[in-house]
Amino acid sequence: MATERQKRIMRAVTATIPRAPFIDAEAIREAARSRRMRSLSPETAVWLAAVARIRHEHTDYDALMDDGYDRDAARFFVADDINAVLDRWGAKRLVDPNAPDEDESAGVAEQFAEE
């Protein structure tokens, strides 16, 4: 039986990225349910987990980091690729490559890099 938070996370995934492939949606739900995300609203947790998943699984972010780019530069260079995936997944919100990094407070960025 799912908890109320788990139900809210499932609804947030559907609302935020309705056309995400099942494997990605499952990984995002799992990340949003993680202990480090508990202090965040389900909607924020899903957004941060989705952006991190896309960054690490659907862009050249990790290769850029391996090539010596710093985190901010690598994130800037993959922002358009992230937005393209978000668009394919039906997201109504996109990342702003010029905005300060919003996912550091949750510590999610490295979860997918470690897998």
Jmol script that loads the backbone (N, CA, C; Angstrom):
load data "model"
ATOM      1  N   MET A   1       0.837  -1.171   0.000  1.00  0.00           N
ATOM      2  CA  MET A   1       0.000   0.000   0.000  1.00  0.00           C
ATOM      3  C   MET A   1       0.890   1.246   0.000  1.00  0.00           C
ATOM      4  N   ALA A   2       0.584   2.170  -0.887  1.00  0.00           N
ATOM      5  CA  ALA A   2       1.399   3.381  -1.034  1.00  0.00           C
ATOM      6  C   ALA A   2       1.032   4.408   0.033  1.00  0.00           C
ATOM      7  N   THR A   3       2.046   5.112   0.483  1.00  0.00           N
ATOM      8  CA  THR A   3       1.807   6.205   1.430  1.00  0.00           C
ATOM      9  C   THR A   3       1.238   7.401   0.669  1.00  0.00           C
ATOM     10  N   GLU A   4       0.744   8.378   1.399  1.00  0.00           N
ATOM     11  CA  GLU A   4       0.216   9.584   0.754  1.00  0.00           C
ATOM     12  C   GLU A   4       1.317  10.285  -0.034  1.00  0.00           C
ATOM     13  N   ARG A   5       2.540  10.340   0.508  1.00  0.00           N
ATOM     14  CA  ARG A   5       3.647  10.979  -0.220  1.00  0.00           C
ATOM     15  C   ARG A   5       3.941  10.230  -1.516  1.00  0.00           C
ATOM     16  N   GLN A   6       3.961   8.911  -1.470  1.00  0.00           N
ATOM     17  CA  GLN A   6       4.219   8.127  -2.674  1.00  0.00           C
ATOM     18  C   GLN A   6       3.141   8.379  -3.731  1.00  0.00           C
ATOM     19  N   LYS A   7       1.893   8.498  -3.307  1.00  0.00           N
ATOM     20  CA  LYS A   7       0.810   8.798  -4.249  1.00  0.00           C
ATOM     21  C   LYS A   7       1.000  10.181  -4.857  1.00  0.00           C
ATOM     22  N   ARG A   8       1.402  11.144  -4.034  1.00  0.00           N
ATOM     23  CA  ARG A   8       1.630  12.496  -4.548  1.00  0.00           C
ATOM     24  C   ARG A   8       2.794  12.519  -5.529  1.00  0.00           C
ATOM     25  N   ILE A   9       3.828  11.722  -5.253  1.00  0.00           N
ATOM     26  CA  ILE A   9       4.965  11.633  -6.175  1.00  0.00           C
ATOM     27  C   ILE A   9       4.519  11.025  -7.504  1.00  0.00           C
ATOM     28  N   MET A  10       3.709   9.980  -7.439  1.00  0.00           N
ATOM     29  CA  MET A  10       3.218   9.368  -8.681  1.00  0.00           C
ATOM     30  C   MET A  10       2.399  10.372  -9.493  1.00  0.00           C
ATOM     31  N   ARG A  11       1.542  11.121  -8.823  1.00  0.00           N
ATOM     32  CA  ARG A  11       0.753  12.135  -9.524  1.00  0.00           C
ATOM     33  C   ARG A  11       1.646  13.246 -10.077  1.00  0.00           C
ATOM     34  N   ALA A  12       2.674  13.614  -9.321  1.00  0.00           N
ATOM     35  CA  ALA A  12       3.588  14.676  -9.776  1.00  0.00           C
ATOM     36  C   ALA A  12       4.356  14.237 -11.014  1.00  0.00           C
ATOM     37  N   VAL A  13       4.774  12.982 -11.081  1.00  0.00           N
ATOM     38  CA  VAL A  13       5.466  12.485 -12.274  1.00  0.00           C
ATOM     39  C   VAL A  13       4.537  12.579 -13.478  1.00  0.00           C
ATOM     40  N   THR A  14       3.307  12.137 -13.314  1.00  0.00           N
ATOM     41  CA  THR A  14       2.334  12.182 -14.407  1.00  0.00           C
ATOM     42  C   THR A  14       2.067  13.618 -14.848  1.00  0.00           C
ATOM     43  N   ALA A  15       1.975  14.527 -13.896  1.00  0.00           N
ATOM     44  CA  ALA A  15       1.693  15.926 -14.225  1.00  0.00           C
ATOM     45  C   ALA A  15       2.908  16.632 -14.813  1.00  0.00           C
ATOM     46  N   THR A  16       4.095  16.304 -14.329  1.00  0.00           N
ATOM     47  CA  THR A  16       5.314  17.014 -14.720  1.00  0.00           C
ATOM     48  C   THR A  16       5.884  16.518 -16.038  1.00  0.00           C
ATOM     49  N   ILE A  17       5.948  15.212 -16.206  1.00  0.00           N
ATOM     50  CA  ILE A  17       6.550  14.608 -17.397  1.00  0.00           C
ATOM     51  C   ILE A  17       5.665  13.458 -17.889  1.00  0.00           C
ATOM     52  N   PRO A  18       4.491  13.778 -18.416  1.00  0.00           N
ATOM     53  CA  PRO A  18       3.501  12.742 -18.739  1.00  0.00           C
ATOM     54  C   PRO A  18       3.926  11.722 -19.795  1.00  0.00           C
ATOM     55  N   ARG A  19       4.854  12.070 -20.659  1.00  0.00           N
ATOM     56  CA  ARG A  19       5.266  11.131 -21.722  1.00  0.00           C
ATOM     57  C   ARG A  19       6.647  10.517 -21.478  1.00  0.00           C
ATOM     58  N   ALA A  20       7.126  10.588 -20.257  1.00  0.00           N
ATOM     59  CA  ALA A  20       8.436   9.994 -19.953  1.00  0.00           C
ATOM     60  C   ALA A  20       8.359   8.483 -20.124  1.00  0.00           C
ATOM     61  N   PRO A  21       9.400   7.875 -20.689  1.00  0.00           N
ATOM     62  CA  PRO A  21       9.430   6.411 -20.794  1.00  0.00           C
ATOM     63  C   PRO A  21       9.357   5.782 -19.398  1.00  0.00           C
ATOM     64  N   PHE A  22       8.750   4.611 -19.334  1.00  0.00           N
ATOM     65  CA  PHE A  22       8.532   3.938 -18.055  1.00  0.00           C
ATOM     66  C   PHE A  22       9.813   3.810 -17.238  1.00  0.00           C
ATOM     67  N   ILE A  23      10.903   3.371 -17.872  1.00  0.00           N
ATOM     68  CA  ILE A  23      12.149   3.150 -17.125  1.00  0.00           C
ATOM     69  C   ILE A  23      12.657   4.449 -16.490  1.00  0.00           C
ATOM     70  N   ASP A  24      12.524   5.555 -17.207  1.00  0.00           N
ATOM     71  CA  ASP A  24      12.939   6.845 -16.656  1.00  0.00           C
ATOM     72  C   ASP A  24      11.983   7.296 -15.561  1.00  0.00           C
ATOM     73  N   ALA A  25      10.687   7.146 -15.801  1.00  0.00           N
ATOM     74  CA  ALA A  25       9.703   7.554 -14.790  1.00  0.00           C
ATOM     75  C   ALA A  25       9.897   6.773 -13.495  1.00  0.00           C
ATOM     76  N   GLU A  26      10.179   5.487 -13.600  1.00  0.00           N
ATOM     77  CA  GLU A  26      10.417   4.677 -12.398  1.00  0.00           C
ATOM     78  C   GLU A  26      11.647   5.161 -11.637  1.00  0.00           C
ATOM     79  N   ALA A  27      12.728   5.439 -12.352  1.00  0.00           N
ATOM     80  CA  ALA A  27      13.949   5.927 -11.702  1.00  0.00           C
ATOM     81  C   ALA A  27      13.708   7.290 -11.046  1.00  0.00           C
ATOM     82  N   ILE A  28      12.924   8.131 -11.689  1.00  0.00           N
ATOM     83  CA  ILE A  28      12.620   9.452 -11.148  1.00  0.00           C
ATOM     84  C   ILE A  28      11.752   9.317  -9.897  1.00  0.00           C
ATOM     85  N   ARG A  29      10.750   8.439  -9.949  1.00  0.00           N
ATOM     86  CA  ARG A  29       9.921   8.203  -8.754  1.00  0.00           C
ATOM     87  C   ARG A  29      10.773   7.711  -7.594  1.00  0.00           C
ATOM     88  N   GLU A  30      11.661   6.781  -7.877  1.00  0.00           N
ATOM     89  CA  GLU A  30      12.526   6.241  -6.825  1.00  0.00           C
ATOM     90  C   GLU A  30      13.412   7.332  -6.228  1.00  0.00           C
ATOM     91  N   ALA A  31      13.996   8.149  -7.078  1.00  0.00           N
ATOM     92  CA  ALA A  31      14.852   9.238  -6.584  1.00  0.00           C
ATOM     93  C   ALA A  31      14.041  10.247  -5.780  1.00  0.00           C
ATOM     94  N   ALA A  32      12.834  10.557  -6.231  1.00  0.00           N
ATOM     95  CA  ALA A  32      11.990  11.524  -5.526  1.00  0.00           C
ATOM     96  C   ALA A  32      11.556  10.999  -4.160  1.00  0.00           C
ATOM     97  N   ARG A  33      11.510   9.680  -4.016  1.00  0.00           N
ATOM     98  CA  ARG A  33      11.139   9.078  -2.722  1.00  0.00           C
ATOM     99  C   ARG A  33      12.327   8.929  -1.783  1.00  0.00           C
ATOM    100  N   SER A  34      13.519   9.260  -2.235  1.00  0.00           N
ATOM    101  CA  SER A  34      14.712   9.034  -1.422  1.00  0.00           C
ATOM    102  C   SER A  34      14.714   9.887  -0.162  1.00  0.00           C
ATOM    103  N   ARG A  35      15.467   9.449   0.796  1.00  0.00           N
ATOM    104  CA  ARG A  35      15.563  10.125   2.091  1.00  0.00           C
ATOM    105  C   ARG A  35      15.982  11.582   1.939  1.00  0.00           C
ATOM    106  N   ARG A  36      16.920  11.860   1.055  1.00  0.00           N
ATOM    107  CA  ARG A  36      17.419  13.227   0.902  1.00  0.00           C
ATOM    108  C   ARG A  36      16.384  14.179   0.303  1.00  0.00           C
ATOM    109  N   MET A  37      15.304  13.642  -0.238  1.00  0.00           N
ATOM    110  CA  MET A  37      14.261  14.471  -0.847  1.00  0.00           C
ATOM    111  C   MET A  37      13.066  14.692   0.070  1.00  0.00           C
ATOM    112  N   ARG A  38      13.061  14.086   1.226  1.00  0.00           N
ATOM    113  CA  ARG A  38      11.886  14.144   2.100  1.00  0.00           C
ATOM    114  C   ARG A  38      11.514  15.539   2.555  1.00  0.00           C
ATOM    115  N   SER A  39      12.480  16.430   2.637  1.00  0.00           N
ATOM    116  CA  SER A  39      12.167  17.782   3.086  1.00  0.00           C
ATOM    117  C   SER A  39      11.545  18.638   1.983  1.00  0.00           C
ATOM    118  N   LEU A  40      11.516  18.123   0.775  1.00  0.00           N
ATOM    119  CA  LEU A  40      10.979  18.852  -0.376  1.00  0.00           C
ATOM    120  C   LEU A  40       9.546  18.410  -0.667  1.00  0.00           C
ATOM    121  N   SER A  41       8.804  19.281  -1.305  1.00  0.00           N
ATOM    122  CA  SER A  41       7.467  18.877  -1.748  1.00  0.00           C
ATOM    123  C   SER A  41       7.629  17.783  -2.803  1.00  0.00           C
ATOM    124  N   PRO A  42       6.639  16.924  -2.950  1.00  0.00           N
ATOM    125  CA  PRO A  42       6.724  15.891  -3.992  1.00  0.00           C
ATOM    126  C   PRO A  42       6.962  16.491  -5.380  1.00  0.00           C
ATOM    127  N   GLU A  43       6.335  17.620  -5.661  1.00  0.00           N
ATOM    128  CA  GLU A  43       6.489  18.254  -6.969  1.00  0.00           C
ATOM    129  C   GLU A  43       7.928  18.715  -7.202  1.00  0.00           C
ATOM    130  N   THR A  44       8.524  19.317  -6.191  1.00  0.00           N
ATOM    131  CA  THR A  44       9.914  19.762  -6.303  1.00  0.00           C
ATOM    132  C   THR A  44      10.852  18.572  -6.408  1.00  0.00           C
ATOM    133  N   ALA A  45      10.610  17.553  -5.604  1.00  0.00           N
ATOM    134  CA  ALA A  45      11.450  16.352  -5.640  1.00  0.00           C
ATOM    135  C   ALA A  45      11.407  15.704  -7.018  1.00  0.00           C
ATOM    136  N   VAL A  46      10.224  15.626  -7.615  1.00  0.00           N
ATOM    137  CA  VAL A  46      10.095  15.029  -8.954  1.00  0.00           C
ATOM    138  C   VAL A  46      10.826  15.876  -9.978  1.00  0.00           C
ATOM    139  N   TRP A  47      10.666  17.191  -9.915  1.00  0.00           N
ATOM    140  CA  TRP A  47      11.342  18.065 -10.875  1.00  0.00           C
ATOM    141  C   TRP A  47      12.862  17.889 -10.793  1.00  0.00           C
ATOM    142  N   LEU A  48      13.400  17.939  -9.594  1.00  0.00           N
ATOM    143  CA  LEU A  48      14.847  17.825  -9.426  1.00  0.00           C
ATOM    144  C   LEU A  48      15.347  16.453  -9.859  1.00  0.00           C
ATOM    145  N   ALA A  49      14.611  15.410  -9.515  1.00  0.00           N
ATOM    146  CA  ALA A  49      15.002  14.060  -9.914  1.00  0.00           C
ATOM    147  C   ALA A  49      14.931  13.900 -11.433  1.00  0.00           C
ATOM    148  N   ALA A  50      13.921  14.496 -12.057  1.00  0.00           N
ATOM    149  CA  ALA A  50      13.787  14.400 -13.517  1.00  0.00           C
ATOM    150  C   ALA A  50      14.947  15.092 -14.218  1.00  0.00           C
ATOM    151  N   VAL A  51      15.282  16.295 -13.774  1.00  0.00           N
ATOM    152  CA  VAL A  51      16.387  17.032 -14.398  1.00  0.00           C
ATOM    153  C   VAL A  51      17.703  16.281 -14.201  1.00  0.00           C
ATOM    154  N   ALA A  52      17.923  15.750 -13.023  1.00  0.00           N
ATOM    155  CA  ALA A  52      19.155  14.995 -12.768  1.00  0.00           C
ATOM    156  C   ALA A  52      19.204  13.729 -13.627  1.00  0.00           C
ATOM    157  N   ARG A  53      18.086  13.032 -13.719  1.00  0.00           N
ATOM    158  CA  ARG A  53      18.031  11.809 -14.541  1.00  0.00           C
ATOM    159  C   ARG A  53      18.357  12.127 -15.996  1.00  0.00           C
ATOM    160  N   ILE A  54      17.722  13.157 -16.508  1.00  0.00           N
ATOM    161  CA  ILE A  54      17.975  13.533 -17.906  1.00  0.00           C
ATOM    162  C   ILE A  54      19.424  13.943 -18.089  1.00  0.00           C
ATOM    163  N   ARG A  55      19.936  14.764 -17.188  1.00  0.00           N
ATOM    164  CA  ARG A  55      21.308  15.258 -17.308  1.00  0.00           C
ATOM    165  C   ARG A  55      22.303  14.104 -17.394  1.00  0.00           C
ATOM    166  N   HIS A  56      22.130  13.107 -16.527  1.00  0.00           N
ATOM    167  CA  HIS A  56      23.114  12.030 -16.459  1.00  0.00           C
ATOM    168  C   HIS A  56      22.862  10.896 -17.447  1.00  0.00           C
ATOM    169  N   GLU A  57      21.615  10.678 -17.840  1.00  0.00           N
ATOM    170  CA  GLU A  57      21.295   9.541 -18.702  1.00  0.00           C
ATOM    171  C   GLU A  57      21.026   9.903 -20.160  1.00  0.00           C
ATOM    172  N   HIS A  58      20.751  11.180 -20.434  1.00  0.00           N
ATOM    173  CA  HIS A  58      20.325  11.543 -21.787  1.00  0.00           C
ATOM    174  C   HIS A  58      21.135  12.690 -22.391  1.00  0.00           C
ATOM    175  N   THR A  59      22.241  13.073 -21.758  1.00  0.00           N
ATOM    176  CA  THR A  59      23.091  14.137 -22.305  1.00  0.00           C
ATOM    177  C   THR A  59      24.554  13.723 -22.186  1.00  0.00           C
ATOM    178  N   ASP A  60      25.426  14.585 -22.682  1.00  0.00           N
ATOM    179  CA  ASP A  60      26.870  14.356 -22.592  1.00  0.00           C
ATOM    180  C   ASP A  60      27.469  14.969 -21.332  1.00  0.00           C
ATOM    181  N   TYR A  61      26.651  15.266 -20.351  1.00  0.00           N
ATOM    182  CA  TYR A  61      27.116  15.932 -19.129  1.00  0.00           C
ATOM    183  C   TYR A  61      28.308  15.207 -18.492  1.00  0.00           C
ATOM    184  N   ASP A  62      28.187  13.925 -18.266  1.00  0.00           N
ATOM    185  CA  ASP A  62      29.265  13.184 -17.595  1.00  0.00           C
ATOM    186  C   ASP A  62      30.541  13.179 -18.428  1.00  0.00           C
ATOM    187  N   ALA A  63      30.405  13.092 -19.740  1.00  0.00           N
ATOM    188  CA  ALA A  63      31.588  13.144 -20.613  1.00  0.00           C
ATOM    189  C   ALA A  63      32.250  14.515 -20.534  1.00  0.00           C
ATOM    190  N   LEU A  64      31.449  15.564 -20.489  1.00  0.00           N
ATOM    191  CA  LEU A  64      32.009  16.916 -20.345  1.00  0.00           C
ATOM    192  C   LEU A  64      32.758  17.045 -19.020  1.00  0.00           C
ATOM    193  N   MET A  65      32.174  16.506 -17.963  1.00  0.00           N
ATOM    194  CA  MET A  65      32.840  16.547 -16.659  1.00  0.00           C
ATOM    195  C   MET A  65      34.163  15.759 -16.716  1.00  0.00           C
ATOM    196  N   ASP A  66      34.127  14.601 -17.367  1.00  0.00           N
ATOM    197  CA  ASP A  66      35.342  13.791 -17.508  1.00  0.00           C
ATOM    198  C   ASP A  66      36.400  14.509 -18.332  1.00  0.00           C
ATOM    199  N   ASP A  67      35.964  15.362 -19.261  1.00  0.00           N
ATOM    200  CA  ASP A  67      36.889  16.120 -20.102  1.00  0.00           C
ATOM    201  C   ASP A  67      37.452  17.358 -19.394  1.00  0.00           C
ATOM    202  N   GLY A  68      37.022  17.593 -18.164  1.00  0.00           N
ATOM    203  CA  GLY A  68      37.597  18.689 -17.392  1.00  0.00           C
ATOM    204  C   GLY A  68      36.759  19.949 -17.274  1.00  0.00           C
ATOM    205  N   TYR A  69      35.568  19.936 -17.858  1.00  0.00           N
ATOM    206  CA  TYR A  69      34.691  21.097 -17.691  1.00  0.00           C
ATOM    207  C   TYR A  69      34.225  21.158 -16.236  1.00  0.00           C
ATOM    208  N   ASP A  70      34.075  22.365 -15.712  1.00  0.00           N
ATOM    209  CA  ASP A  70      33.512  22.449 -14.369  1.00  0.00           C
ATOM    210  C   ASP A  70      32.007  22.226 -14.452  1.00  0.00           C
ATOM    211  N   ARG A  71      31.404  21.984 -13.299  1.00  0.00           N
ATOM    212  CA  ARG A  71      29.992  21.629 -13.245  1.00  0.00           C
ATOM    213  C   ARG A  71      29.098  22.674 -13.916  1.00  0.00           C
ATOM    214  N   ASP A  72      29.331  23.934 -13.618  1.00  0.00           N
ATOM    215  CA  ASP A  72      28.477  24.983 -14.181  1.00  0.00           C
ATOM    216  C   ASP A  72      28.587  25.052 -15.700  1.00  0.00           C
ATOM    217  N   ALA A  73      29.798  24.927 -16.224  1.00  0.00           N
ATOM    218  CA  ALA A  73      29.975  24.956 -17.682  1.00  0.00           C
ATOM    219  C   ALA A  73      29.315  23.743 -18.322  1.00  0.00           C
ATOM    220  N   ALA A  74      29.528  22.575 -17.745  1.00  0.00           N
ATOM    221  CA  ALA A  74      28.928  21.360 -18.305  1.00  0.00           C
ATOM    222  C   ALA A  74      27.406  21.466 -18.298  1.00  0.00           C
ATOM    223  N   ARG A  75      26.849  21.980 -17.217  1.00  0.00           N
ATOM    224  CA  ARG A  75      25.385  22.125 -17.142  1.00  0.00           C
ATOM    225  C   ARG A  75      24.886  23.136 -18.168  1.00  0.00           C
ATOM    226  N   PHE A  76      25.625  24.195 -18.379  1.00  0.00           N
ATOM    227  CA  PHE A  76      25.243  25.184 -19.374  1.00  0.00           C
ATOM    228  C   PHE A  76      25.198  24.546 -20.765  1.00  0.00           C
ATOM    229  N   PHE A  77      26.225  23.758 -21.081  1.00  0.00           N
ATOM    230  CA  PHE A  77      26.317  23.164 -22.411  1.00  0.00           C
ATOM    231  C   PHE A  77      25.261  22.093 -22.684  1.00  0.00           C
ATOM    232  N   VAL A  78      24.716  21.466 -21.649  1.00  0.00           N
ATOM    233  CA  VAL A  78      23.700  20.429 -21.878  1.00  0.00           C
ATOM    234  C   VAL A  78      22.273  20.928 -21.637  1.00  0.00           C
ATOM    235  N   ALA A  79      22.108  22.188 -21.291  1.00  0.00           N
ATOM    236  CA  ALA A  79      20.768  22.713 -20.988  1.00  0.00           C
ATOM    237  C   ALA A  79      19.799  22.533 -22.161  1.00  0.00           C
ATOM    238  N   ASP A  80      20.251  22.797 -23.364  1.00  0.00           N
ATOM    239  CA  ASP A  80      19.358  22.629 -24.520  1.00  0.00           C
ATOM    240  C   ASP A  80      18.974  21.166 -24.718  1.00  0.00           C
ATOM    241  N   ASP A  81      19.903  20.260 -24.473  1.00  0.00           N
ATOM    242  CA  ASP A  81      19.601  18.829 -24.591  1.00  0.00           C
ATOM    243  C   ASP A  81      18.598  18.403 -23.516  1.00  0.00           C
ATOM    244  N   ILE A  82      18.762  18.915 -22.304  1.00  0.00           N
ATOM    245  CA  ILE A  82      17.813  18.624 -21.226  1.00  0.00           C
ATOM    246  C   ILE A  82      16.431  19.125 -21.621  1.00  0.00           C
ATOM    247  N   ASN A  83      16.374  20.346 -22.115  1.00  0.00           N
ATOM    248  CA  ASN A  83      15.082  20.916 -22.505  1.00  0.00           C
ATOM    249  C   ASN A  83      14.433  20.147 -23.649  1.00  0.00           C
ATOM    250  N   ALA A  84      15.242  19.627 -24.561  1.00  0.00           N
ATOM    251  CA  ALA A  84      14.686  18.829 -25.664  1.00  0.00           C
ATOM    252  C   ALA A  84      14.021  17.561 -25.122  1.00  0.00           C
ATOM    253  N   VAL A  85      14.665  16.918 -24.152  1.00  0.00           N
ATOM    254  CA  VAL A  85      14.075  15.714 -23.546  1.00  0.00           C
ATOM    255  C   VAL A  85      12.821  16.093 -22.768  1.00  0.00           C
ATOM    256  N   LEU A  86      12.896  17.155 -21.979  1.00  0.00           N
ATOM    257  CA  LEU A  86      11.710  17.601 -21.243  1.00  0.00           C
ATOM    258  C   LEU A  86      10.556  17.880 -22.195  1.00  0.00           C
ATOM    259  N   ASP A  87      10.849  18.485 -23.326  1.00  0.00           N
ATOM    260  CA  ASP A  87       9.815  18.772 -24.311  1.00  0.00           C
ATOM    261  C   ASP A  87       9.205  17.473 -24.860  1.00  0.00           C
ATOM    262  N   ARG A  88      10.062  16.496 -25.205  1.00  0.00           N
ATOM    263  CA  ARG A  88       9.561  15.199 -25.694  1.00  0.00           C
ATOM    264  C   ARG A  88       8.696  14.507 -24.646  1.00  0.00           C
ATOM    265  N   TRP A  89       9.051  14.703 -23.380  1.00  0.00           N
ATOM    266  CA  TRP A  89       8.320  14.061 -22.290  1.00  0.00           C
ATOM    267  C   TRP A  89       7.068  14.836 -21.889  1.00  0.00           C
ATOM    268  N   GLY A  90       6.788  15.942 -22.563  1.00  0.00           N
ATOM    269  CA  GLY A  90       5.567  16.686 -22.310  1.00  0.00           C
ATOM    270  C   GLY A  90       5.626  17.654 -21.147  1.00  0.00           C
ATOM    271  N   ALA A  91       6.826  18.015 -20.716  1.00  0.00           N
ATOM    272  CA  ALA A  91       6.957  18.960 -19.599  1.00  0.00           C
ATOM    273  C   ALA A  91       6.517  20.352 -20.028  1.00  0.00           C
ATOM    274  N   LYS A  92       5.891  21.046 -19.125  1.00  0.00           N
ATOM    275  CA  LYS A  92       5.491  22.430 -19.387  1.00  0.00           C
ATOM    276  C   LYS A  92       6.545  23.408 -18.880  1.00  0.00           C
ATOM    277  N   ARG A  93       7.501  22.919 -18.149  1.00  0.00           N
ATOM    278  CA  ARG A  93       8.578  23.723 -17.568  1.00  0.00           C
ATOM    279  C   ARG A  93       9.891  23.265 -18.174  1.00  0.00           C
ATOM    280  N   LEU A  94      10.812  24.197 -18.375  1.00  0.00           N
ATOM    281  CA  LEU A  94      12.133  23.877 -18.904  1.00  0.00           C
ATOM    282  C   LEU A  94      13.194  24.448 -17.975  1.00  0.00           C
ATOM    283  N   VAL A  95      14.431  23.981 -18.135  1.00  0.00           N
ATOM    284  CA  VAL A  95      15.529  24.528 -17.337  1.00  0.00           C
ATOM    285  C   VAL A  95      16.037  25.807 -17.996  1.00  0.00           C
ATOM    286  N   ASP A  96      16.507  26.710 -17.176  1.00  0.00           N
ATOM    287  CA  ASP A  96      17.083  27.969 -17.647  1.00  0.00           C
ATOM    288  C   ASP A  96      18.592  27.864 -17.481  1.00  0.00           C
ATOM    289  N   PRO A  97      19.349  27.830 -18.588  1.00  0.00           N
ATOM    290  CA  PRO A  97      20.801  27.654 -18.484  1.00  0.00           C
ATOM    291  C   PRO A  97      21.492  28.813 -17.771  1.00  0.00           C
ATOM    292  N   ASN A  98      20.829  29.939 -17.649  1.00  0.00           N
ATOM    293  CA  ASN A  98      21.438  31.100 -16.992  1.00  0.00           C
ATOM    294  C   ASN A  98      21.011  31.263 -15.540  1.00  0.00           C
ATOM    295  N   ALA A  99      20.110  30.416 -15.070  1.00  0.00           N
ATOM    296  CA  ALA A  99      19.639  30.507 -13.691  1.00  0.00           C
ATOM    297  C   ALA A  99      20.620  29.806 -12.764  1.00  0.00           C
ATOM    298  N   PRO A 100      20.679  30.245 -11.519  1.00  0.00           N
ATOM    299  CA  PRO A 100      21.526  29.536 -10.557  1.00  0.00           C
ATOM    300  C   PRO A 100      21.040  28.099 -10.406  1.00  0.00           C
ATOM    301  N   ASP A 101      21.960  27.230 -10.092  1.00  0.00           N
ATOM    302  CA  ASP A 101      21.636  25.816  -9.970  1.00  0.00           C
ATOM    303  C   ASP A 101      20.650  25.612  -8.832  1.00  0.00           C
ATOM    304  N   GLU A 102      19.505  25.030  -9.155  1.00  0.00           N
ATOM    305  CA  GLU A 102      18.476  24.870  -8.149  1.00  0.00           C
ATOM    306  C   GLU A 102      18.447  23.494  -7.507  1.00  0.00           C
ATOM    307  N   ASP A 103      19.257  22.564  -7.973  1.00  0.00           N
ATOM    308  CA  ASP A 103      19.153  21.235  -7.381  1.00  0.00           C
ATOM    309  C   ASP A 103      20.246  20.913  -6.366  1.00  0.00           C
ATOM    310  N   GLU A 104      21.092  21.831  -6.058  1.00  0.00           N
ATOM    311  CA  GLU A 104      22.131  21.537  -5.083  1.00  0.00           C
ATOM    312  C   GLU A 104      21.582  21.334  -3.681  1.00  0.00           C
ATOM    313  N   SER A 105      20.537  22.046  -3.318  1.00  0.00           N
ATOM    314  CA  SER A 105      19.998  21.911  -1.976  1.00  0.00           C
ATOM    315  C   SER A 105      19.469  20.513  -1.721  1.00  0.00           C
ATOM    316  N   ALA A 106      19.045  19.841  -2.754  1.00  0.00           N
ATOM    317  CA  ALA A 106      18.521  18.495  -2.587  1.00  0.00           C
ATOM    318  C   ALA A 106      19.605  17.434  -2.707  1.00  0.00           C
ATOM    319  N   GLY A 107      20.723  17.772  -3.293  1.00  0.00           N
ATOM    320  CA  GLY A 107      21.811  16.812  -3.424  1.00  0.00           C
ATOM    321  C   GLY A 107      21.518  15.671  -4.381  1.00  0.00           C
ATOM    322  N   VAL A 108      20.672  15.897  -5.364  1.00  0.00           N
ATOM    323  CA  VAL A 108      20.286  14.830  -6.269  1.00  0.00           C
ATOM    324  C   VAL A 108      21.195  14.668  -7.451  1.00  0.00           C
ATOM    325  N   ALA A 109      21.899  15.675  -7.802  1.00  0.00           N
ATOM    326  CA  ALA A 109      22.630  15.679  -9.065  1.00  0.00           C
ATOM    327  C   ALA A 109      23.537  14.475  -9.235  1.00  0.00           C
ATOM    328  N   GLU A 110      24.142  14.017  -8.189  1.00  0.00           N
ATOM    329  CA  GLU A 110      25.119  12.940  -8.334  1.00  0.00           C
ATOM    330  C   GLU A 110      24.528  11.546  -8.186  1.00  0.00           C
ATOM    331  N   GLN A 111      23.257  11.430  -7.835  1.00  0.00           N
ATOM    332  CA  GLN A 111      22.674  10.108  -7.633  1.00  0.00           C
ATOM    333  C   GLN A 111      22.791   9.245  -8.875  1.00  0.00           C
ATOM    334  N   PHE A 112      22.484   9.797 -10.038  1.00  0.00           N
ATOM    335  CA  PHE A 112      22.501   8.991 -11.249  1.00  0.00           C
ATOM    336  C   PHE A 112      23.918   8.789 -11.762  1.00  0.00           C
ATOM    337  N   ALA A 113      24.838   9.694 -11.410  1.00  0.00           N
ATOM    338  CA  ALA A 113      26.221   9.536 -11.832  1.00  0.00           C
ATOM    339  C   ALA A 113      26.873   8.368 -11.132  1.00  0.00           C
ATOM    340  N   GLU A 114      26.394   8.039  -9.927  1.00  0.00           N
ATOM    341  CA  GLU A 114      26.989   6.964  -9.147  1.00  0.00           C
ATOM    342  C   GLU A 114      26.532   5.589  -9.610  1.00  0.00           C
ATOM    343  N   GLU A 115      25.436   5.540 -10.373  1.00  0.00           N
ATOM    344  CA  GLU A 115      24.895   4.243 -10.793  1.00  0.00           C
ATOM    345  C   GLU A 115      25.663   3.663 -11.953  1.00  0.00           C
TER     346      GLU A 115
END
end "model"
wireframe off; spacefill off
backbone 0.3
color backbone group
